[in-house]
């Protein structure tokens, strides 16, 4: 049973059992209305009308009951449609975001500042964790949005929207021998030193390790942490050289660590924002997404929601030139 069939049924009643007039009021064809009414009768297993030849004479007793219920259903549908604009326009509420430390510490502050200026009555909840923890939060419906990089396989039921790309940087103390190189360091250079970097995912091998092994080197990872600031602490202690996201190297670092470019040494990463398909998106949610990733305006987000699979979403955004974030989380280029 389809809502369209119920609309056709009620339109026929409203037009005095005249199918032609009902079709005109619905801006469709008379045969199409007749066909849908017959399909509805077949599905219900009863006759809705007493017929005289090709004309409808009156409703059957069962037909009258179906019409009463159909009218009630269509009123409820219109009521739901009336609720939708109210929900969309709400400027109060709560938005829960789950993300990693790097995004929370280096990317989101300015976004949240601008969002709060626009929506002072919306409460923001920020939860931090690994991709595994974010997936669990989403499964328990503890967060509305998940923001992370890679690990997309952990979120098979979300709509994942690509936001920006980023490279890693190498952090060393100012007196470290890599800091005095007159060229960019290579993986061979890095393989000679112990490494301090992010916690690796439990699922599969990290792209960082893969990059080393692809060139025949075995990285010596001596310490991992979720927090880039913790990694910097241990780099300053001399535990090893740090490898972190480029955004995690601020413009005014008090620790005076030297940041060496690592673009091209490791695969470029993509940060994405994801949400459940059944999430009712308010205007302030659309605005948050656009503040976080300017190319994700409400129109493009709605278009993504209309697609049935993540593969289809990926195909749409495959031609989008994602911004590249560098140090201080600034946009340093527009590049695929």
Secondary structure, 3 states (H helix, E strand, C coil): CCHHHHHHHHHHHHCCCCHHHHHHHHCCCHHHHHHHHHHHHHHHCCCCEEEECCEEEEECHHHHHHHHHHHHHHHHHHHHHHHHHHHHHCCCEEEEEEECHHHHHHHHHHHHHHHHHHCCCEEEEEEECCHHHHHHHHHCCCCCEEEEECCHHHCCCEEEEEEEEECEEEEECCCCHHHHCCCCCCHHHHCCCCEEEECCCCCCCCHHHHHHHHCCCCCCEEEEECCHHHHHHHHHCCCCEEEEEHHHCCCCCCCCCEEEECECCECCEEEEEEEECCCCCCHHHHHHHHHHCCCCCHHHHHHHHHCCCHHHHHHHHCCCCCEEECHHHCEEEECC
